[in-house]
């Protein structure tokens, strides 16, 4: 009944099998075909499972973590945003 009280319900799913494959790759170990497929998957998924007000959107967004900036990005090879300089890191560097 607690979830019935919430207006919005978000779930963040972390792709642990992709993380293990990345760790194996960083350790210069050989990946199986299945592990190579895991690398093509998103690092995390943000799911909006419930939106109470109006005709709100419900769905999923794939996210990729930039470890250096500690930011989730919509695409794996994009630059994180530098909030201090108020511009993307690629423009700041």
N, C-alpha and C positions, 0 to 999 in steps of 0.2 A: 504494500500500500504506500510505501515511501515514494516509489517511482511515480505513482499516480499524482503526487503533489508537485512534482517538478514540471516547469514549463518547457524546458529543453533537456534532452538527454544526449550527451556526447560520449562516444567510446573511442579511445585511442588504442589501436592494435599495433603491437611491435613485432616485426618479422624476425624472430630469433633464429630461424634456420638460415636466413640471409646473412645475419650477423656472424654466425658460425662459419659460413662459407667465406666471408670476407676475412675473418681472423685466420683461417687456413691459408688463404691467398697471401695475406701479409706475412705469414710465416714461411712463404715460398714452398708450400706443399701443393701437390697435384690435386686438382679438383675432379670429382666424378662429373659425368654429364648432368646428373640431377642437380648437383651443387652449382654448376655453371648456369643452369636454368634459374636457380634461386637468386643469382646476382641480377637477373633481369627484372625481378619483382621489386615493388616499392619497399623502402625501409620501414615505413609505418603507414597506417591508414587512419584518417580521422573520419569517424562515422557520426552523422547526425541521425539518430534513431527516432527522435520524437521532437516535434515542434508544435506547441499547443496553439499559439495565436495565429489567426488568419489561415491562408493557404500557403504556409511556409514550405520551403524546400526540405526534403529529406534525402540523404544520399551519402556518398563516400568521396573523399579526396585523398589521393596518394601523396605522400610526403617523403622527403629525403633529408636526412640530417647532415648539416655541415658541421663537422666536429670542431673546427677551429673557431667558428663564429657562434656555435651553440644555437643555431637557428634551423628550423624546419623549412625546406624549400619545396616549391611545387614541382620542380624539375631537378634532376640529379646534377647536371653540369652547369647550373646557373650560379651567379654570384650572390652572396648574402648581402643584406642591406646594412650599411654603416649608419646607425642612427645618430652618432655624434657628428659626423660630417653631413648628414641628411642627404645621402646619395648612395647608390650601389657601390660596393667595394671595387668593382671593376673600373668605375669612373674615378674613384678616389686614389687608387694605386698609381 
